[in-house]
Amino acid sequence: MSSEVNPSLSIINNSSNNLISIFRKPPVLGLLIIVLMFCEKMLMHSFTVITLYVLPEPWKWIIPAITGAIGMWLVVRGMGRDEVKGSLLGYTGGFLIWVSWMESAMPIIGHGANIPMVPAADGGTQGGFLGEHVFMQASGVFCIMTLIFIMFNKDVRCRMLLWIRRALRMDASVLGKPTQGYRPNVARVAAFEYFFVTWFMYVLMLVIVDPRTFGLHHPVTYTLCALVVIWGLYLMYKQTQQREVGLSIRYGIGATGVAWFIPECAQFYGEFYEFYLYANKHPVAMTIVLFLFIAILRLLWLTPINEKTQRSL
């Protein structure tokens, strides 16, 4: 039996590896993560609609309870892993916890507290608040206060909080020097970031379109929406410049969390059809979304890791 390596087979393998490596370098890496996380947002919206409005009791509460527990388990499993797998497990666990425990708990709180609905300013179907939306908007006070105290942490790595600190001239002389050699647990960081970015953007959107202030059709609302859209587009551009896979995943959580405001805003004004809210009517489209999500997730999971730095090669 010949032990010689087939040259053509080697060329094919090398070409395949080179092609795959392109997907883990900028700008393709950042674009893939944007697609991954946009697909996740669509799937999570479908999950919320199914659990809240399709499943009968008690399954509409049992399924989210189990899903959230799986999310928490994934975060724990990600602790101590390398930058890529830890970030992916933290991110996946974070969105499962939010879409199950948070999204399911808000209607219970809204209905249990008998929080009244707020009708749309123009009497239409867009821009009104359910009781849970009123509750979520009010929780923004606690979100902001918590973020302020997180910002005071000398070892915080959040780009937005670091930018605010620089703007306020809060340097090491005020907060103390960052801990030398400190490496945060990336799974916890990714899950925590997903939770707070989603919470903050949810509150921000509700504040902007609040029918009790300006409502949807007001120059102030148009201006604020435009500013957030520009912010989201800028962050997506910055996302395409990220070079390390683990860091790109964590940066993408914030970038996509802000950029998701764009389709949300567009649907308020009838410029975008949220097909993922009607998964039963669009099975082909949702199958494509699910396939893209799984395929990109697996591609990132198989990223080669530098054993010394625990980061992508």
C-alpha positions in Angstrom: 0.0 0.0 0.0 1.4 3.4 -1.0 2.0 5.9 1.9 2.3 8.8 -0.5 0.0 11.8 0.0 -2.2 12.6 -2.9 -1.0 16.2 -4.0 -4.4 17.1 -5.3 -6.0 16.1 -2.0 -3.6 18.3 -0.1 -4.3 21.2 -2.4 -8.0 20.8 -1.8 -7.6 20.6 2.0 -5.3 23.7 2.0 -7.8 25.6 -0.1 -10.6 24.6 2.2 -8.7 25.7 5.3 -7.8 29.0 3.6 -11.4 29.6 2.7 -12.6 28.9 6.3 -9.9 31.2 7.7 -11.2 34.1 5.7 -14.5 33.8 7.7 -12.5 34.4 10.9 -10.8 37.6 9.8 -12.1 41.2 9.4 -14.3 42.4 7.9 -16.0 39.0 7.2 -15.7 37.9 10.8 -17.6 41.0 12.1 -20.3 40.6 9.3 -20.8 37.0 10.2 -21.3 37.8 13.9 -23.8 40.6 12.9 -25.8 38.0 10.9 -25.6 35.5 13.7 -27.0 37.9 16.3 -29.7 39.3 14.0 -30.8 35.7 13.4 -30.8 35.2 17.2 -33.0 38.2 17.7 -35.5 36.9 15.1 -35.5 33.4 16.7 -36.0 34.8 20.1 -38.9 36.9 19.0 -40.5 33.8 17.5 -39.9 31.9 20.8 -41.5 34.7 22.8 -44.6 34.8 20.6 -45.0 31.0 20.8 -44.6 30.7 24.5 -46.8 33.7 25.4 -49.5 33.5 22.9 -49.6 29.9 21.5 -48.7 27.5 24.3 -51.4 26.7 26.8 -51.0 26.9 30.5 -49.0 25.6 32.3 -46.6 24.9 29.4 -46.3 28.6 28.6 -44.5 28.9 32.0 -42.9 25.5 32.2 -41.0 25.8 28.9 -39.5 29.2 29.6 -38.5 28.1 33.1 -36.6 25.1 31.7 -35.1 27.2 28.9 -33.8 29.8 31.4 -32.3 27.0 33.5 -30.5 25.7 30.4 -29.2 29.2 29.7 -27.8 29.5 33.3 -26.2 26.1 32.9 -24.5 27.2 29.6 -23.1 30.3 31.3 -21.6 28.1 34.1 -20.2 25.7 31.6 -18.5 28.6 29.8 -16.6 29.6 32.9 -12.9 28.7 32.6 -13.1 28.0 28.9 -11.1 29.8 26.2 -12.0 33.3 24.9 -14.1 31.9 22.0 -16.0 29.1 23.6 -16.5 31.0 26.8 -17.9 34.0 24.9 -20.2 31.8 22.9 -21.5 29.9 25.9 -22.0 33.1 27.8 -23.8 34.8 24.9 -26.0 31.8 24.2 -26.9 31.4 27.9 -27.5 35.1 28.3 -30.1 35.3 25.5 -31.8 32.1 26.7 -32.1 33.6 30.2 -33.5 36.9 28.9 -36.0 35.5 26.4 -37.3 32.9 28.9 -37.2 34.3 32.4 -37.3 38.0 31.6 -39.8 38.0 28.7 -42.1 35.6 30.5 -41.9 37.4 33.9 -42.8 40.9 32.5 -46.4 40.0 31.5 -46.9 38.3 34.9 -45.8 41.4 36.7 -47.8 43.7 34.4 -51.0 41.8 34.8 -50.5 41.0 38.5 -50.0 44.6 39.3 -52.9 45.7 37.1 -50.8 48.2 35.3 -53.1 49.8 32.7 -52.3 50.0 29.0 -51.2 53.3 27.4 -52.9 53.8 24.1 -51.0 55.1 21.1 -51.0 58.9 20.8 -52.8 58.9 17.4 -55.1 56.1 18.3 -53.3 53.6 16.0 -52.0 50.2 16.7 -48.3 51.2 16.9 -46.6 53.0 19.7 -49.0 52.0 22.5 -47.8 50.3 25.7 -49.0 47.2 27.4 -48.7 47.0 31.2 -45.4 45.1 31.0 -44.0 47.9 28.8 -44.8 50.5 31.4 -43.1 48.3 34.0 -40.0 47.8 31.9 -39.7 51.5 31.2 -39.9 52.3 34.9 -37.2 49.8 35.6 -34.8 52.0 33.5 -34.0 53.9 36.7 -32.5 50.8 38.2 -30.7 49.9 35.0 -29.0 53.3 34.8 -28.1 53.4 38.5 -26.6 49.9 38.3 -24.6 50.8 35.2 -23.2 53.9 37.0 -21.9 51.8 39.8 -20.5 49.3 37.3 -18.7 52.2 35.6 -16.9 52.9 38.9 -15.3 49.5 38.8 -11.6 50.1 37.9 -11.4 46.8 36.0 -14.5 47.3 33.8 -13.9 46.7 30.1 -17.2 47.9 28.6 -16.3 50.2 25.7 -19.3 52.5 26.3 -18.6 52.9 30.0 -14.9 53.5 29.3 -15.8 56.2 26.8 -18.1 57.9 29.4 -15.3 57.7 32.0 -12.9 59.4 29.7 -15.4 62.1 28.9 -15.9 62.7 32.6 -12.1 62.6 33.2 -12.4 59.7 35.6 -8.9 58.3 35.2 -6.8 56.0 37.5 -6.3 58.9 39.9 -10.0 58.8 40.7 -10.9 55.1 40.3 -7.5 53.5 41.0 -5.2 51.6 38.7 -6.7 48.5 36.9 -5.6 45.2 38.5 -2.4 43.9 36.8 -2.9 40.7 34.9 -6.6 40.6 35.6 -8.5 38.5 33.1 -12.3 38.5 33.5 -14.4 35.4 33.1 -15.6 35.9 29.5 -18.7 33.7 29.8 -20.0 35.8 32.7 -19.0 39.0 30.9 -20.8 38.0 27.7 -24.0 37.0 29.5 -23.9 40.1 31.7 -23.4 42.3 28.7 -26.2 40.7 26.8 -28.6 41.2 29.7 -27.7 44.9 30.3 -27.5 45.9 26.6 -30.9 44.4 25.9 -32.4 46.0 29.1 -30.9 49.4 28.3 -32.0 49.4 24.6 -35.5 48.2 25.6 -35.9 51.1 28.0 -34.4 53.6 25.6 -36.8 52.5 22.8 -39.8 52.8 25.1 -38.6 56.3 26.3 -38.2 57.5 22.7 -41.7 56.3 21.4 -43.6 57.0 24.7 -47.1 58.2 23.7 -47.3 60.1 26.9 -44.6 62.5 25.8 -44.1 63.0 22.0 -45.4 59.8 20.5 -44.3 58.3 17.2 -45.0 61.2 14.9 -43.1 64.2 16.3 -39.9 65.9 15.2 -38.2 65.1 18.6 -39.0 61.4 18.1 -37.8 61.4 14.5 -34.5 63.1 15.6 -33.9 60.6 18.5 -34.6 57.7 16.3 -32.2 59.0 13.7 -29.5 59.4 16.3 -29.9 55.8 17.6 -29.9 54.5 14.0 -26.6 56.3 13.2 -25.2 55.0 16.5 -26.2 51.4 15.5 -24.7 51.8 12.0 -21.4 53.1 13.5 -21.2 50.2 15.9 -21.8 47.7 13.1 -18.9 49.3 11.1 -16.7 49.1 14.2 -17.8 45.5 14.6 -16.3 44.7 11.1 -12.9 46.0 12.3 -12.6 43.5 15.2 -9.8 41.0 14.7 -10.0 38.5 17.6 -12.9 36.1 17.5 -13.7 36.1 21.2 -13.5 39.9 21.5 -15.6 40.2 18.3 -18.4 38.1 19.8 -18.5 40.2 22.9 -18.3 43.5 20.9 -21.0 42.2 18.7 -23.4 41.7 21.6 -23.3 45.5 22.2 -23.2 46.5 18.5 -26.1 44.3 17.5 -28.1 45.2 20.6 -28.0 48.8 19.5 -28.4 48.1 15.8 -31.5 46.0 16.4 -33.2 49.3 17.1 -33.2 49.9 13.3 -35.7 47.1 12.3 -37.7 47.8 15.5 -37.9 51.5 14.6 -38.8 50.7 11.0 -41.7 48.5 12.0 -43.1 51.3 14.1 -43.6 53.3 10.9 -44.7 50.5 8.8 -41.5 50.2 6.8 -40.6 46.7 8.0 -42.6 43.5 8.3 -41.6 41.4 11.3 -42.1 38.0 9.6 -40.4 36.2 12.5 -43.5 37.1 14.7 -45.5 34.8 12.3 -43.2 31.8 12.0 -46.2 29.6 11.0 -46.8 31.7 7.9 -43.1 31.9 6.9 -41.6 28.4 7.6 -39.0 28.6 4.8 -37.7 32.0 5.9 -37.5 30.9 9.5 -35.7 27.7 8.5 -33.1 29.7 6.7 -32.7 32.0 9.7 -32.2 28.9 12.0 -29.8 27.3 9.5 -27.7 30.5 9.4 -27.6 30.8 13.2 -26.5 27.2 13.7 -23.9 27.3 10.8 -22.2 30.5 12.0 -22.3 29.3 15.6 -20.5 26.1 14.7 -18.0 27.9 12.5 -17.1 30.2 15.4 -17.0 27.3 17.9 -14.4 25.4 15.8 -12.0 28.4 15.8 -8.4 27.3 16.5 -7.1 28.6 19.8 -3.7 29.6 21.0 -3.1 27.5 24.1 -1.0 30.1 25.7 -3.2 33.1 25.3 -6.5 31.2 25.2 -7.5 33.5 22.3 -8.1 32.7 18.6 -5.1 32.2 16.3 
